[in-house]
Amino acid sequence: MTAKYQAPAVKKAFQILKLISNTNQGLGISELAKTLGISKGTVHGVTSILEELGMITRDPATKKYELGLTLFELGRHAYSQIDLREIARPIIENLMEKIQETVFLGVLNGDHVTILDNVECRHDFKITSPIGATIPLFASATGKALLAVMEEEIAREIIRTRGLPRYTDRSITDPDQFLAEIRMARQRGYATDYEEYIAGVRAVAAPIDENRNRLSAIWVVGFKASLDDSKMKALEKEIRKATEDINQKLHEASREKVHSRSGDIS
């Protein structure tokens, strides 16, 4: 059994943020130190870093700390992902029923794609991965679909700096050929993977055009034996329809939020 890694400074920072969030008047260093039972020097050190990061702000008149805009921004991003999951869930469930292969929903996270949701097919042998797991950006179909949303020069630079790994004998490692695949995905609205990431496994992915800070996509994965050529052809049409439905629902939800905020202001 491995020992847990202890990070006292992180815990103190979280405790300070939680205390500040529970008050409308803000809290000073003395109040924070007394409530937490730690020295003023320690509180000062932690709050200085949090203030530098924009997590908290200090009122120059009262000398008390309040939550900063960075936290609101992080919360907005987290909320948008939950919103995306809720909207996409019935649509990817329907896609799974039509295709009978596992469907994933994920978001670009640095050089990986984080899985936000999935709907597993009912085959005894299937491709599966838990929510929160990650796959490499260049996991073929998904990577192509997400890179297709970017400006070509940005996609080209990512490929140049990170390189194209060889996962199987079918992996595309030539940058120009991979860029050609990205252009094709941009034109079609979806990308394909014929055993380029995992031998014996095929996939089709499509980006979600949601105009958010993080790029997202859905993708369907299955073994070659079940995801044959005819099914791949049908999937290309169905996955585009699914992303169109998700986009429509997201736009409707966005308009409702705008109207709701307008009502609150008025």
Secondary structure, DSSP 8 states (H G I E B T S, - for coil): -------HHHHHHHHHHHHHHT-SS-B-HHHHHHHHT--HHHHHHHHHHHHHTTSEEE-TTT--EEE-HHHHHHHHHHHHHHHHHHHHHHHHHHHHHHH-SEEEEEEEETTEEEEEEEE--S-SS-----TT-EEETTSTHHHHHHHHHS-HHHHHHHHHHH-----STT----HHHHHHHHHHHHHHT-EEEESSSSTTEEEEEEEE----SS-EEEEEEEETTTS-HHHHHHHHHHHHHHHHHHHHHHHHHHHHHHHHHHHHH-
